Amino acid sequence: MPKAKTPFAPVQKPLFLPTALVTGAALIGLLMWDASGLDLTVMHGLANEQGFAMRDNWWLAEVLHTRSRQLALVVFLAVMAMIWWPVGWFRALTRWQRIEIVLGIALSLLTISTLKHFSLTSCPWDLQDFGGKAWYVSHWTWGARDGGAGHCFPAGHASSALAFIALALPWLFSGQASLRRRGQWLLLLVLFLGLVFGLAQTLRGAHYPSHTLWTIWICWSVALVNRLVFGWLGKH
């Protein structure tokens, strides 16, 4: 007897193709941004030889950086607790799906932190143009040192919000339209917060705009692969 269709089925073929196309188009767009040199253009519009005027702004440094990261940790711990004690929307998920969400968030954070660890790219505020010692080297020129501290690519702080893309995917790829709409709203919320965190760090001189955009793409890709794997395992 065939299994009954569940609201949280594996990614369906009609959804997979547009998802792959959007992911691929976003990758091409990011590569084009990198090639355009717009990162430096933006940063030169925000700073001069004396540095970034908003580097120590209280709202950007204390609220949107330090406090928001602490809040993100609390939220992650709460989501982790939902594995055993689900409340609200999480009651619609099986424990397997709740584990998927937690693992997807953790893998996204681990991927970003690993890339940062091995990256030799320095932050904009380290550039000679802005009073530092480094010179500009593309973050994809692996192995090339720029004379600065490095470890700045991709955007680690933005990932404290963008890692939660994994939270939206079980709903986003649901078999029910109402649950997909819920997933869309969750995804938009996560993207909005990630962009706000990323913008705060760009204004301070901690990251180029592309660092945040790449973090979005990486967290999305990690969460998507995680969703596909869990969906496949759920069928076996």
C-alpha positions, -999 to 999 in steps of 0.1 A, spaced: 0 0 0 16 34 -10 26 58 17 3 88 23 16 121 11 28 142 40 29 180 41 66 180 45 76 156 16 110 157 0 117 185 -25 93 179 -54 105 178 -90 83 208 -100 101 229 -73 135 215 -78 141 229 -113 132 266 -105 152 263 -73 183 251 -92 178 279 -118 175 306 -91 206 293 -73 226 292 -105 215 326 -116 224 341 -82 259 325 -85 264 341 -119 252 375 -105 277 372 -77 306 364 -100 296 394 -122 296 417 -91 331 405 -81 344 411 -116 328 446 -117 350 461 -89 319 476 -73 331 464 -39 358 490 -38 336 517 -54 311 513 -25 337 513 2 353 545 -13 319 561 -10 318 553 27 353 562 38 385 582 32 422 580 41 413 585 78 391 554 78 354 548 83 335 574 102 309 549 114 333 522 126 326 528 162 290 539 159 271 526 190 241 514 171 262 496 145 289 482 168 270 475 200 234 468 190 236 455 154 269 436 160 275 425 196 239 423 209 224 409 178 250 381 177 242 373 213 205 372 205 211 349 175 228 324 199 198 325 222 175 319 192 196 290 180 196 274 214 158 278 215 155 261 181 177 233 193 154 228 223 125 224 198 139 190 189 126 177 222 101 202 233 84 217 202 60 246 205 40 267 180 48 260 144 74 234 153 46 211 164 37 206 127 72 191 122 84 156 130 115 153 152 134 143 120 125 176 104 134 195 135 168 178 136 172 188 99 167 225 108 192 225 136 218 206 116 213 229 86 219 260 108 249 244 124 264 233 90 259 268 76 277 284 105 305 259 103 309 264 66 312 302 69 336 300 99 358 274 81 360 296 50 369 326 72 396 306 89 414 298 57 407 331 39 437 355 35 414 384 26 416 413 50 387 436 59 381 469 41 392 490 71 426 473 68 433 487 33 459 513 27 432 535 11 415 537 44 444 541 67 455 505 70 484 484 57 467 460 33 461 463 -5 431 450 -23 431 414 -34 400 395 -45 387 371 -19 388 344 -46 425 348 -52 433 319 -28 468 318 -15 475 355 -22 483 376 9 473 412 9 495 424 38 467 426 63 453 404 91 431 383 67 402 360 78 376 384 67 357 365 40 328 357 40 307 377 63 306 359 96 283 383 115 257 382 88 258 344 90 244 346 125 211 355 109 215 339 74 223 305 88 186 304 98 177 300 61 177 263 70 147 271 93 125 281 64 132 252 40 110 225 54 80 248 50 92 264 18 93 230 0 62 217 17 34 199 -3 9 224 10 5 259 -4 -3 275 30 29 260 45 50 272 15 37 307 22 49 304 58 83 293 45 84 323 22 77 347 50 104 330 72 129 332 44 122 369 38 126 376 75 159 358 76 172 375 45 161 409 58 179 404 91 210 391 73 211 421 50 207 445 79 235 428 98 257 428 67 249 465 59 259 474 95 293 458 90 298 473 56 291 508 70 316 501 97 342 490 71 343 454 84 330 438 51 325 445 14 289 442 2 299 410 -17 309 393 16 273 394 27 259 384 -7 283 354 -8 272 345 27 236 345 16 244 322 -13 266 298 7 240 295 36 213 289 10 233 263 -8 242 245 24 207 245 37 194 233 3 218 204 1 209 196 37 171 196 28 177 174 -2 197 149 19 172 147 47 144 145 21 161 115 4 169 98 38 132 103 48 121 82 18 143 53 28 
